[in-house]
Amino acid sequence: MPKKPPQVEKALDFEESLTNLDGLVNKLEGGELTLEESLSAFEQGINLTRQCQQHLSRAEQKISMLVGKDENLQLTNFDSPENT
């Protein structure tokens, strides 16, 4: 009998990833998970964090490209002292 191909996880959008990450954090903070469950949740959280970072990086690149087309627009660093 032929082997089934491995299940490919559906790529989540940013909001889904963030919502799932928030749920995992709440479970971990609740302190009711076993050690194995905690490790699994932590691993999932790391993966979700990476997915969120990828989404944010792509969004930042897209914004940079769009702003680069209009020389009158400038990107501002939110962490700079003049914005506080």
Secondary structure as UniProt FT lines:
FT   HELIX           14..30
FT   HELIX           35..68
FT   TURN            71..72
FT   TURN            78..79
FT   HELIX           81..83
//
